[in-house]
Amino acid sequence: MTAFKKTFGFIKPANDAHTLGMMSVVDVLEECQQKVVVADEIVAAAAHDYKHEARRQLVMDWVKTHHIDYVGFSYRLDVDDAVGLVGYFLEAFKSQQLMFYQGGPIEKLFFAGLPLACQQIESQFGDFVVTFMGGESMIETLEKLGVDYIPNELAESHHYDQTLLSFGKQLIESNEYQQFNASRQWHYQDAGGPNDSILKRIWANQKHSTMPLMRAHVGPYDSKATKRESIDQFKDWVKTLAIDGSLDILSIGSSQLTQSHFNQDWSGLPNGGGVPIQTPDEFEEIYQASRPMLVRTYAGTRNIPALAKIYDQTIHSCWHALSIWWFNKLDERGPYDLYTNLKQHIETIQYLGLVNKPFEANVSHHFAFRGADDITYLVSNYLAAKLAKQHGVQTFICQNMLNTPRFTWGIHDLAKSRAMLALLKTLEDEHFRVILQPRAGLDYFKPDLTQAKIQLAAISAMMDDIDPHNQLSPPMIHVVSYSEASHLATPDVIIESVQITQAAIASYRNLRKQGQITDMSQHHDVMSRSNQMVNDAQQLIKAIESLVSDVYSPEGFYTIFASGFLPVPYLYREVDEFRHAKNWRTKPVLGGVALVDQNNQPLSMEARILIASSHLSDAKKQLRNLQLGLSFQD
């Protein structure tokens, strides 16, 4: 065993809720046999009050008491506060002779935060502070932290990630992708017309190509433009994409007002970003501009079933996406309480079953955004799919957001993806099919555009490793543009992102045929992780279905959440009502996210089920009160 070499101390100011990224670094440092101290709530609160000398002294004392060699701050809120935080503490450390060059213990300061904050900190403080602005791999992180001992198991696990990035680097730096023709033309019956569908397009595509269909989210926003100017600009963007022919499915980035106040008076209401589409006629204009692409858009957050019908009448929506437990008061994205939201969403799903429209569950990654563990990620999606099937939906679009959380190891992402598909495949029959649609994570990309292009190529290759010997998988990809961490994706960026994605898949498949890459289909670690996740998920699903009455209903889904069967430790709204969902602990474990006990040890599935089931009576009481029009506390 290698002895502890250095002591790392990490501080997250009390007003910053982002912790999973920091804890992933803590976990890996401990695997590398480094000593790590995480500031408690008292020190975190003192760091938040960094302008007050007495409060700064608490942090100084903490550094001295624990003999900390490297001090790291994590802060992802206000840029000025971030710079002030680092500046005040750097001067405080110097004033007390704590820096290494003064004979003190602190060899280096680290800061992780928003790109602009990192840039300003680098500019002002130079080599005194090493910054992390997001997108660094775990190996890159360890190198920047100065760790020179990496266990073989960890190094081998990250070999896959580094291989993918090396592949992406070669593709981008050689400009090889720029020669790839990603445009397509469609000639099948109903192509580009109101009776076209995602299934027709997939079938037509797979007759002539093994390349996945390409979907992208598009939505310019200019706060200074009028509504008409914004819509006209969007139509110009859409026409550009339609003429290019490389994008198959247009996802309209409609404004929050479109989602919450469609066809109503918007006077005095803030738009909230996105394309301000207010009337059915405006949707129809966009549909005509988009020919021959398929089109879809955000679900409503108010009068959800009615708006879904309008989408079908105007843009002939190729499928509908609903977040079920989300886009309501829980995340401040909609006006409804959870129970009302569930009723509206399930009514909408019943409508989709009647008109035979595909359904996409925007569920799993919303749980992951709020600190959920991997099993919650899987089970929430399975429950959504089975709910849809029981209400007549025949086609389920499985959106699988990779790199979520961002520190997830590639081999774990593959295992989680395969576990998700294995669970969903148990629902398939002649009346229900699953279509995989992988995508990159929202906070995966680096702000540096060249590095982000490399990452896009790498993650596209990984998507092809989910089912590596099936040339028709994935049938569709949600392309997240490489500019995600830098600026809004314009048509040129979207087109280039699609080109990178398709070129990466074609090149990676060619390397696989030549035997120049590892066959991930039989990778032992991936198979082992996947099997374990499937077993755990099935155990939790069985418990839910046996303990919760009428599971696949608004009442059942409310009870599941309120009892805590789907933990969300980073829930920050409606926390009294959903205390049993929030009061859990998760931590990064070997490239994934696990539920842990008070001692930070992984919690067994049996213990987890026992805890959640003990809250069933509370959840049922809350539900009865809501049904009676009472407060959940009455």
C-alpha positions as CSV (number, residue, x, y, z in Angstrom):
1,M,0.0,0.0,0.0
2,T,1.2,3.5,-0.9
3,A,1.2,5.9,2.1
4,F,-0.8,9.1,2.1
5,K,1.3,11.6,0.2
6,K,-0.7,14.9,0.4
7,T,-3.8,16.2,2.1
8,F,-6.4,17.7,-0.1
9,G,-9.0,20.0,1.5
10,F,-12.2,20.9,-0.4
11,I,-14.6,23.7,0.4
12,K,-18.0,24.3,-1.2
13,P,-19.6,27.5,0.1
14,A,-22.9,26.9,1.8
15,N,-25.0,28.7,-0.8
16,D,-23.8,26.5,-3.7
17,A,-25.8,23.3,-4.1
18,H,-23.6,21.6,-6.7
19,T,-21.7,18.8,-4.9
20,L,-21.7,15.6,-7.0
21,G,-18.8,16.7,-9.1
22,M,-16.7,17.6,-6.1
23,M,-17.6,14.3,-4.4
24,S,-16.6,12.4,-7.5
25,V,-13.1,13.9,-7.2
26,V,-13.0,13.1,-3.5
27,D,-13.9,9.5,-4.2
28,V,-11.2,9.0,-6.8
29,L,-8.5,10.8,-4.8
30,E,-9.2,8.3,-2.0
31,E,-8.9,5.4,-4.4
32,C,-5.5,6.9,-5.3
33,Q,-4.6,6.7,-1.6
34,Q,-4.6,10.5,-1.0
35,K,-6.0,12.0,2.2
36,V,-9.1,14.1,1.6
37,V,-10.9,16.4,4.0
38,V,-14.2,18.0,3.0
39,A,-15.2,21.1,4.9
40,D,-18.2,20.7,7.2
41,E,-21.3,23.0,7.2
42,I,-19.6,25.4,9.6
43,V,-16.6,25.9,7.5
44,A,-18.7,26.0,4.3
45,A,-20.9,28.7,5.8
46,A,-17.8,30.7,6.8
47,A,-16.4,30.4,3.2
48,H,-19.7,31.9,2.0
49,D,-19.0,34.9,4.2
50,Y,-15.5,35.3,2.8
51,K,-15.5,39.2,3.1
52,H,-15.6,39.0,6.9
53,E,-12.2,38.5,8.5
54,A,-13.5,36.6,11.5
55,R,-15.3,34.1,9.2
56,R,-12.2,33.7,7.0
57,Q,-10.3,32.9,10.1
58,L,-12.4,29.8,10.6
59,V,-11.3,28.6,7.3
60,M,-7.7,29.4,8.1
61,D,-8.0,27.4,11.3
62,W,-9.5,24.5,9.4
63,V,-6.5,24.4,7.0
64,K,-4.1,24.5,9.9
65,T,-5.9,21.9,12.0
66,H,-6.0,19.3,9.2
67,H,-2.5,20.2,7.8
68,I,-3.9,20.7,4.3
69,D,-1.5,20.8,1.4
70,Y,-3.9,21.6,-1.4
71,V,-7.0,23.7,-0.9
72,G,-9.8,23.4,-3.5
73,F,-12.9,25.6,-3.8
74,S,-16.0,24.6,-5.8
75,Y,-18.4,27.4,-6.8
76,R,-20.7,27.5,-9.8
77,L,-22.8,30.5,-9.1
78,D,-22.0,34.3,-9.5
79,V,-18.8,35.0,-11.4
80,D,-17.8,38.1,-9.3
81,D,-18.4,36.2,-6.1
82,A,-16.2,33.4,-7.4
83,V,-13.3,35.7,-8.1
84,G,-13.8,37.5,-4.8
85,L,-13.8,34.2,-2.9
86,V,-10.5,33.1,-4.4
87,G,-8.9,36.5,-4.1
88,Y,-9.8,37.0,-0.4
89,F,-8.6,33.6,0.6
90,L,-5.4,33.8,-1.4
91,E,-4.5,37.0,0.3
92,A,-5.5,35.6,3.7
93,F,-3.3,32.5,3.2
94,K,-0.4,34.8,2.2
95,S,-1.0,37.1,5.2
96,Q,-0.6,34.2,7.6
97,Q,2.4,32.8,5.8
98,L,0.5,29.6,4.8
99,M,1.7,29.4,1.2
100,F,4.4,26.8,0.4
101,Y,6.9,29.4,-0.9
102,Q,6.6,31.2,2.5
103,G,7.4,28.0,4.4
104,G,3.7,27.1,4.9
105,P,1.8,23.9,4.1
106,I,-0.3,25.1,1.1
107,E,1.3,24.1,-2.2
108,K,-1.5,25.0,-4.5
109,L,-5.0,26.3,-4.7
110,F,-7.7,24.8,-6.9
111,F,-10.9,26.3,-8.2
112,A,-13.8,24.5,-10.0
113,G,-16.5,26.7,-11.4
114,L,-18.1,28.4,-14.4
115,P,-15.8,29.0,-17.4
116,L,-15.9,32.8,-17.2
117,A,-15.0,32.7,-13.5
118,C,-12.1,30.3,-14.3
119,Q,-10.8,32.6,-17.0
120,Q,-10.9,35.7,-14.7
121,I,-9.2,33.8,-11.9
122,E,-6.5,32.6,-14.2
123,S,-6.0,36.1,-15.5
124,Q,-5.9,37.7,-12.0
125,F,-4.0,35.0,-10.0
126,G,-1.9,33.2,-12.6
127,D,-0.1,30.1,-11.4
128,F,-1.3,30.4,-7.8
129,V,-4.6,28.8,-8.7
130,V,-5.3,25.8,-11.0
131,T,-8.8,26.0,-12.5
132,F,-11.3,23.4,-13.6
133,M,-14.1,24.8,-15.8
134,G,-15.8,21.5,-16.7
135,G,-15.4,18.7,-19.2
136,E,-12.1,17.4,-17.7
137,S,-11.8,13.6,-17.7
138,M,-10.9,12.0,-14.4
139,I,-7.4,11.3,-15.5
140,E,-7.0,14.9,-16.6
141,T,-8.3,16.0,-13.3
142,L,-5.8,13.8,-11.4
143,E,-3.0,15.2,-13.5
144,K,-4.0,18.8,-12.8
145,L,-4.3,17.9,-9.1
146,G,-0.7,16.7,-9.2
147,V,-1.5,13.0,-8.3
148,D,1.2,10.7,-9.6
149,Y,-0.1,7.4,-8.2
150,I,-3.1,5.9,-10.0
151,P,-4.2,2.4,-9.2
152,N,-4.2,-0.1,-12.0
153,E,-7.9,-0.7,-11.8
154,L,-8.7,3.0,-12.1
155,A,-6.2,3.4,-15.0
156,E,-7.7,0.4,-16.8
157,S,-11.2,1.7,-16.3
158,H,-10.3,5.1,-17.8
159,H,-8.4,3.5,-20.7
160,Y,-11.6,3.2,-22.6
161,D,-12.4,6.9,-22.1
162,Q,-8.9,7.9,-23.2
163,T,-9.2,5.7,-26.3
164,L,-12.4,7.4,-27.3
165,L,-10.9,10.8,-26.9
166,S,-7.8,9.8,-28.9
167,F,-10.1,8.6,-31.6
168,G,-12.0,11.9,-31.5
169,K,-8.8,13.9,-31.6
170,Q,-7.6,12.2,-34.7
171,L,-10.9,12.7,-36.5
172,I,-11.1,16.4,-35.7
173,E,-7.5,17.4,-36.1
174,S,-7.3,15.6,-39.5
175,N,-10.4,17.4,-40.6
176,E,-11.5,14.0,-41.9
177,Y,-15.1,14.6,-40.8
178,Q,-15.4,17.6,-43.2
179,Q,-15.4,15.2,-46.1
180,F,-18.4,13.3,-44.9
181,N,-21.6,13.9,-46.7
182,A,-24.3,13.8,-44.0
183,S,-27.2,15.1,-46.2
184,R,-30.1,12.9,-47.2
185,Q,-33.1,12.9,-49.5
186,W,-36.4,11.1,-48.8
187,H,-38.6,9.5,-51.5
188,Y,-40.8,7.1,-49.6
189,Q,-44.6,7.4,-49.5
190,D,-45.7,10.3,-47.2
191,A,-42.1,11.6,-46.9
192,G,-42.2,15.1,-45.5
193,G,-46.0,15.2,-45.5
194,P,-48.6,15.4,-42.7
195,N,-48.8,11.6,-42.6
196,D,-45.1,11.0,-42.3
197,S,-43.9,9.4,-39.0
198,I,-40.7,8.5,-37.2
199,L,-41.3,4.8,-37.8
200,K,-41.7,5.4,-41.6
201,R,-38.5,7.4,-41.6
202,I,-36.6,4.8,-39.6
203,W,-37.8,2.0,-41.9
204,A,-37.0,4.0,-45.1
205,N,-33.6,5.0,-43.7
206,Q,-32.6,1.4,-42.8
207,K,-33.4,0.1,-46.3
208,H,-30.5,2.2,-47.7
209,S,-28.2,3.2,-44.7
210,T,-26.9,2.1,-41.4
211,M,-26.4,5.7,-40.2
212,P,-28.8,6.7,-37.4
213,L,-31.4,9.4,-38.0
214,M,-30.3,12.8,-36.6
215,R,-32.4,14.9,-34.2
216,A,-31.3,18.3,-32.8
217,H,-32.8,20.9,-30.6
218,V,-33.0,24.3,-32.3
219,G,-34.1,27.6,-30.8
220,P,-32.6,31.1,-31.2
221,Y,-33.5,33.8,-28.6
222,D,-32.9,37.5,-28.7
223,S,-34.4,39.5,-25.8
224,K,-34.3,42.7,-27.9
225,A,-36.2,41.2,-30.8
226,T,-40.0,41.4,-31.2
227,K,-42.0,38.2,-31.2
228,R,-42.5,38.5,-35.0
229,E,-38.8,39.1,-35.5
230,S,-37.9,36.1,-33.4
231,I,-40.2,33.8,-35.3
232,D,-39.0,35.0,-38.7
233,Q,-35.4,34.4,-37.6
234,F,-36.3,30.9,-36.5
235,K,-38.0,30.2,-39.8
236,D,-34.9,31.3,-41.6
237,W,-32.8,28.9,-39.4
238,V,-35.3,26.1,-40.1
239,K,-35.2,26.7,-43.9
240,T,-31.4,26.5,-43.8
241,L,-31.5,23.2,-42.0
242,A,-34.2,21.8,-44.3
243,I,-32.2,22.7,-47.4
244,D,-29.0,21.2,-46.1
245,G,-30.8,17.9,-45.5
246,S,-28.5,16.5,-42.7
247,L,-31.0,17.0,-39.9
248,D,-33.9,14.5,-39.9
249,I,-35.9,15.6,-36.8
250,L,-36.3,19.2,-35.8
251,S,-37.0,19.8,-32.1
252,I,-38.4,23.3,-31.6
253,G,-36.9,25.1,-28.6
254,S,-40.1,26.9,-27.7
255,S,-40.3,29.5,-25.0
256,Q,-41.5,28.9,-21.5
257,L,-44.5,31.2,-22.3
258,T,-45.3,28.9,-25.2
259,Q,-45.4,26.0,-22.8
260,S,-47.4,27.7,-20.1
261,H,-49.5,30.3,-21.8
262,F,-50.1,29.2,-25.3
263,N,-52.8,31.1,-27.2
264,Q,-53.2,33.5,-24.2
265,D,-52.4,37.1,-23.6
266,W,-48.7,37.5,-22.8
267,S,-48.8,41.2,-21.8
268,G,-46.3,41.9,-19.1
269,L,-45.1,38.3,-18.8
270,P,-41.3,37.4,-19.2
271,N,-40.6,35.1,-22.1
272,G,-38.0,33.0,-20.3
273,G,-35.9,32.2,-23.4
274,G,-36.7,30.1,-26.4
275,V,-38.8,30.8,-29.5
276,P,-41.9,32.8,-28.5
277,I,-44.6,30.8,-30.4
278,Q,-48.0,32.0,-29.3
279,T,-50.6,30.8,-31.8
280,P,-51.4,27.7,-33.9
281,D,-50.8,29.7,-37.1
282,E,-47.2,30.4,-36.0
283,F,-46.6,26.7,-35.4
284,E,-48.0,26.0,-38.9
285,E,-45.7,28.6,-40.4
286,I,-42.7,26.8,-38.8
287,Y,-44.0,23.4,-40.0
288,Q,-44.1,24.7,-43.6
289,A,-40.6,26.1,-43.4
290,S,-39.3,22.8,-42.1
291,R,-40.3,20.6,-45.0
292,P,-39.2,17.7,-45.3
293,M,-37.9,17.3,-41.7
294,L,-40.0,15.7,-39.0
295,V,-40.9,18.1,-36.2
296,R,-41.6,18.0,-32.5
297,T,-41.4,20.4,-29.6
298,Y,-41.6,20.8,-25.8
299,A,-44.7,19.6,-24.0
300,G,-46.9,22.1,-22.3
301,T,-46.7,22.8,-18.6
302,R,-50.4,23.9,-18.4
303,N,-53.4,22.4,-20.1
304,I,-51.0,19.7,-21.3
305,P,-53.4,17.3,-23.2
306,A,-54.9,20.2,-25.1
307,L,-51.6,21.5,-26.2
308,A,-50.5,18.0,-27.3
309,K,-53.5,18.0,-29.7
310,I,-52.6,21.4,-31.1
311,Y,-49.1,20.1,-31.8
312,D,-50.5,17.2,-33.8
313,Q,-52.8,19.6,-35.7
314,T,-50.1,22.1,-36.6
315,I,-46.7,20.6,-36.7
316,H,-47.9,17.0,-37.0
317,S,-45.6,16.1,-34.1
318,C,-43.6,13.0,-34.8
319,W,-43.6,12.1,-31.2
320,H,-44.4,13.6,-27.8
321,A,-42.1,14.0,-24.8
322,L,-43.3,14.2,-21.2
323,S,-41.4,14.5,-18.0
324,I,-44.1,12.9,-15.8
325,W,-42.7,13.7,-12.3
326,W,-41.0,16.9,-13.6
327,F,-41.8,20.3,-15.2
328,N,-44.0,21.4,-12.3
329,K,-43.6,23.0,-8.9
330,L,-40.9,20.4,-8.1
331,D,-38.4,22.1,-10.4
332,E,-40.2,25.5,-10.9
333,R,-40.8,24.7,-14.6
334,G,-44.6,24.6,-14.4
335,P,-47.5,25.7,-12.2
336,Y,-49.0,22.4,-11.2
337,D,-48.4,20.4,-8.0
338,L,-47.1,16.9,-8.6
339,Y,-50.4,15.1,-8.3
340,T,-52.1,17.5,-10.8
341,N,-49.1,17.2,-13.1
342,L,-49.3,13.4,-13.0
343,K,-53.0,13.4,-13.8
344,Q,-52.4,15.8,-16.8
345,H,-49.5,13.8,-18.1
346,I,-51.3,10.5,-17.9
347,E,-54.3,11.9,-19.6
348,T,-52.0,13.1,-22.4
349,I,-50.4,9.6,-22.6
350,Q,-53.9,8.1,-22.9
351,Y,-54.5,10.5,-25.9
352,L,-51.2,9.4,-27.5
353,G,-52.3,5.8,-27.2
354,L,-55.6,6.6,-28.9
355,V,-54.0,8.3,-31.9
356,N,-51.0,5.9,-32.0
357,K,-48.3,8.5,-31.5
358,P,-44.8,7.6,-30.1
359,F,-43.9,8.7,-26.6
360,E,-40.6,9.8,-25.1
361,A,-40.0,9.9,-21.4
362,N,-37.9,12.9,-20.4
363,V,-37.5,11.3,-16.9
364,S,-34.2,9.6,-16.1
365,H,-31.8,12.5,-16.6
366,H,-34.1,14.8,-14.6
367,F,-33.7,12.4,-11.6
368,A,-29.9,12.4,-12.3
369,F,-29.8,16.2,-12.3
370,R,-31.1,16.0,-8.7
371,G,-28.5,13.6,-7.4
372,A,-30.4,10.3,-8.0
373,D,-28.5,7.0,-8.1
374,D,-28.1,4.8,-11.2
375,I,-30.9,2.4,-10.2
376,T,-33.3,5.3,-9.9
377,Y,-32.2,6.4,-13.3
378,L,-33.1,3.0,-14.7
379,V,-36.3,2.3,-12.8
380,S,-37.9,5.7,-13.4
381,N,-37.5,5.2,-17.1
382,Y,-38.9,1.6,-16.9
383,L,-41.9,2.8,-14.9
384,A,-42.6,5.5,-17.5
385,A,-42.4,3.0,-20.4
386,K,-44.7,0.5,-18.7
387,L,-47.1,3.3,-17.8
388,A,-47.2,4.3,-21.5
389,K,-47.7,0.7,-22.6
390,Q,-50.6,0.1,-20.2
391,H,-52.3,3.2,-21.6
392,G,-52.1,2.1,-25.2
393,V,-48.8,3.7,-26.5
394,Q,-47.1,1.3,-29.0
395,T,-43.8,3.1,-29.6
396,F,-41.5,4.2,-26.8
397,I,-38.6,6.5,-27.6
398,C,-35.8,5.8,-25.1
399,Q,-33.8,8.9,-24.6
400,N,-30.6,8.0,-22.8
401,M,-28.5,10.9,-21.7
402,L,-24.9,9.7,-21.4
403,N,-22.3,11.5,-19.3
404,T,-24.9,12.3,-16.6
405,P,-23.5,13.1,-14.2
406,R,-20.6,14.3,-16.2
407,F,-18.0,12.3,-14.2
408,T,-19.6,9.0,-15.2
409,W,-17.0,6.6,-16.6
410,G,-17.5,5.4,-20.1
411,I,-17.6,1.7,-19.2
412,H,-20.3,2.5,-16.6
413,D,-22.3,4.5,-19.2
414,L,-22.2,1.5,-21.5
415,A,-23.3,-0.8,-18.7
416,K,-26.1,1.5,-17.6
417,S,-27.2,1.9,-21.2
418,R,-27.3,-1.8,-21.8
419,A,-29.1,-2.4,-18.4
420,M,-31.7,0.2,-19.5
421,L,-32.3,-1.6,-22.8
422,A,-32.4,-5.0,-21.2
423,L,-35.1,-3.8,-18.8
424,L,-37.2,-2.1,-21.5
425,K,-36.9,-5.1,-23.9
426,T,-38.8,-7.2,-21.3
427,L,-41.8,-4.9,-22.2
428,E,-41.6,-5.4,-25.9
429,D,-44.1,-7.5,-27.8
430,E,-46.0,-7.3,-31.1
431,H,-47.9,-4.2,-29.8
432,F,-45.0,-2.3,-28.1
433,R,-41.5,-1.5,-29.3
434,V,-38.6,0.5,-28.0
435,I,-36.4,2.9,-30.0
436,L,-33.1,3.9,-28.5
437,Q,-32.1,7.5,-28.8
438,P,-28.8,8.2,-27.0
439,R,-27.4,11.7,-26.5
440,A,-24.5,13.5,-24.8
441,G,-24.9,15.1,-21.4
442,L,-25.9,18.7,-21.0
443,D,-22.8,19.7,-19.1
444,Y,-20.4,17.3,-20.8
445,F,-18.7,19.6,-23.3
446,K,-15.8,21.9,-22.7
447,P,-16.0,25.6,-23.5
448,D,-13.0,25.3,-25.9
449,L,-14.7,24.5,-29.2
450,T,-11.9,22.3,-30.6
451,Q,-11.9,20.2,-27.5
452,A,-15.7,20.1,-27.6
453,K,-15.7,18.8,-31.2
454,I,-13.3,16.0,-30.0
455,Q,-15.7,15.2,-27.2
456,L,-18.6,15.0,-29.6
457,A,-16.7,12.6,-31.8
458,A,-15.8,10.5,-28.8
459,I,-19.3,10.3,-27.4
460,S,-20.7,9.5,-30.8
461,A,-18.3,6.5,-31.0
462,M,-19.4,5.4,-27.5
463,M,-23.0,5.5,-28.6
464,D,-22.1,2.9,-31.3
465,D,-20.5,0.7,-28.6
466,I,-23.9,0.3,-26.7
467,D,-24.8,-2.4,-29.2
468,P,-21.7,-2.7,-31.3
469,H,-22.5,-5.6,-33.6
470,N,-25.9,-4.2,-34.6
471,Q,-25.4,-2.0,-37.6
472,L,-28.9,-0.5,-37.1
473,S,-28.3,0.6,-33.6
474,P,-28.8,3.3,-32.5
475,P,-31.6,4.0,-35.0
476,M,-31.6,7.6,-33.9
477,I,-29.4,10.1,-32.1
478,H,-30.2,13.3,-30.3
479,V,-27.2,15.4,-31.4
480,V,-26.1,17.9,-28.7
481,S,-24.1,20.6,-30.5
482,Y,-20.5,21.0,-29.6
483,S,-21.1,24.7,-28.7
484,E,-23.3,23.7,-25.8
485,A,-20.9,25.1,-23.1
486,S,-19.9,28.2,-25.1
487,H,-22.8,29.7,-27.0
488,L,-26.2,29.0,-28.7
489,A,-26.0,26.6,-31.6
490,T,-26.6,28.3,-35.0
491,P,-27.6,26.3,-38.1
492,D,-23.9,26.1,-39.1
493,V,-22.9,24.7,-35.8
494,I,-25.8,22.2,-35.8
495,I,-25.0,21.0,-39.3
496,E,-21.3,20.6,-38.4
497,S,-22.3,18.7,-35.2
498,V,-24.4,16.3,-37.2
499,Q,-21.5,15.9,-39.7
500,I,-19.1,15.1,-36.8
501,T,-21.5,12.6,-35.3
502,Q,-22.1,10.7,-38.5
503,A,-18.4,10.8,-39.6
504,A,-17.4,9.5,-36.1
505,I,-19.8,6.6,-36.2
506,A,-18.7,5.6,-39.8
507,S,-15.0,5.9,-39.0
508,Y,-15.4,4.0,-35.7
509,R,-17.3,1.2,-37.3
510,N,-14.6,0.9,-40.0
511,L,-11.9,0.6,-37.2
512,R,-14.0,-2.1,-35.5
513,K,-14.2,-4.1,-38.8
514,Q,-10.4,-3.9,-39.1
515,G,-10.0,-5.1,-35.5
516,Q,-8.3,-1.8,-34.5
517,I,-10.5,-1.1,-31.5
518,T,-11.5,-3.2,-28.5
519,D,-14.7,-5.2,-28.9
520,M,-16.7,-3.8,-26.1
521,S,-19.5,-6.3,-26.5
522,Q,-17.7,-8.8,-24.3
523,H,-16.0,-6.4,-21.9
524,H,-16.0,-8.2,-18.6
525,D,-16.4,-5.1,-16.4
526,V,-19.2,-3.7,-18.5
527,M,-21.1,-7.0,-18.5
528,S,-20.6,-7.4,-14.7
529,R,-21.9,-3.9,-14.0
530,S,-24.8,-4.2,-16.4
531,N,-26.0,-7.5,-14.9
532,Q,-25.8,-6.1,-11.4
533,M,-27.8,-3.0,-12.3
534,V,-30.4,-5.1,-14.0
535,N,-30.8,-7.4,-11.0
536,D,-31.0,-4.4,-8.6
537,A,-33.5,-2.6,-10.8
538,Q,-35.7,-5.7,-11.1
539,Q,-35.7,-6.1,-7.4
540,L,-36.8,-2.5,-6.8
541,I,-39.5,-2.8,-9.6
542,K,-40.8,-5.9,-8.1
543,A,-41.0,-4.3,-4.6
544,I,-42.8,-1.2,-6.0
545,E,-45.3,-3.3,-7.9
546,S,-46.1,-5.4,-4.9
547,L,-46.3,-2.7,-2.3
548,V,-47.9,0.2,-4.2
549,S,-51.6,0.0,-5.2
550,D,-52.5,0.7,-8.8
551,V,-48.9,1.5,-9.7
552,Y,-49.5,2.8,-13.2
553,S,-51.8,5.7,-12.3
554,P,-51.4,9.2,-11.0
555,E,-52.1,7.9,-7.5
556,G,-49.5,5.2,-7.9
557,F,-46.8,7.4,-9.3
558,Y,-47.4,10.0,-6.6
559,T,-47.1,7.3,-3.9
560,I,-43.9,5.9,-5.4
561,F,-42.3,9.4,-5.4
562,A,-43.6,10.5,-2.0
563,S,-42.5,7.3,-0.3
564,G,-39.0,7.7,-1.5
565,F,-38.6,4.7,-3.8
566,L,-36.9,7.1,-6.3
567,P,-34.4,9.1,-4.2
568,V,-33.6,12.7,-5.2
569,P,-31.3,14.2,-2.5
570,Y,-30.9,17.4,-4.5
571,L,-34.5,18.3,-4.5
572,Y,-34.9,21.9,-3.4
573,R,-38.6,22.6,-3.9
574,E,-41.7,21.1,-2.2
575,V,-39.2,19.5,0.2
576,D,-41.7,19.2,3.1
577,E,-44.2,17.3,1.1
578,F,-41.5,15.1,-0.5
579,R,-39.0,14.8,2.4
580,H,-38.9,11.0,2.0
581,A,-37.7,11.5,-1.6
582,K,-35.1,14.0,-0.6
583,N,-33.7,12.5,2.6
584,W,-31.2,10.1,1.0
585,R,-27.5,10.3,0.4
586,T,-25.7,9.4,-2.9
587,K,-22.1,9.4,-3.8
588,P,-19.9,8.6,-6.8
589,V,-18.7,5.0,-6.6
590,L,-16.3,3.6,-9.3
591,G,-17.6,5.8,-12.1
592,G,-21.3,5.6,-11.2
593,V,-23.7,7.0,-8.5
594,A,-24.8,4.8,-5.6
595,L,-27.1,5.3,-2.7
596,V,-25.2,5.2,0.6
597,D,-25.9,5.1,4.3
598,Q,-24.8,7.7,6.9
599,N,-21.3,6.2,6.9
600,N,-21.0,6.6,3.1
601,Q,-21.2,2.9,2.5
602,P,-23.3,1.6,-0.3
603,L,-26.9,0.8,0.8
604,S,-28.2,-2.7,0.0
605,M,-31.3,-3.0,-2.1
606,E,-33.1,-4.7,0.8
607,A,-32.4,-1.8,3.2
608,R,-33.4,0.7,0.5
609,I,-36.8,-1.0,-0.1
610,L,-37.4,-1.3,3.7
611,I,-36.8,2.4,4.2
612,A,-39.0,3.5,1.4
613,S,-41.8,1.0,2.3
614,S,-41.9,2.4,5.8
615,H,-43.0,5.7,4.4
616,L,-46.0,4.4,2.4
617,S,-48.5,5.3,5.1
618,D,-47.3,8.9,5.1
619,A,-47.5,9.1,1.3
620,K,-51.0,7.6,1.2
621,K,-52.2,10.1,3.9
622,Q,-50.7,13.0,1.9
623,L,-52.5,11.7,-1.3
624,R,-55.9,11.4,0.5
625,N,-55.5,15.0,1.7
626,L,-54.7,16.2,-1.8
627,Q,-57.7,14.4,-3.1
628,L,-59.9,16.1,-0.5
629,G,-58.5,19.5,-1.4
630,L,-56.6,19.7,1.9
631,S,-53.0,20.6,2.5
632,F,-50.7,17.5,2.5
633,Q,-49.9,18.4,6.2
634,D,-53.6,18.3,7.3
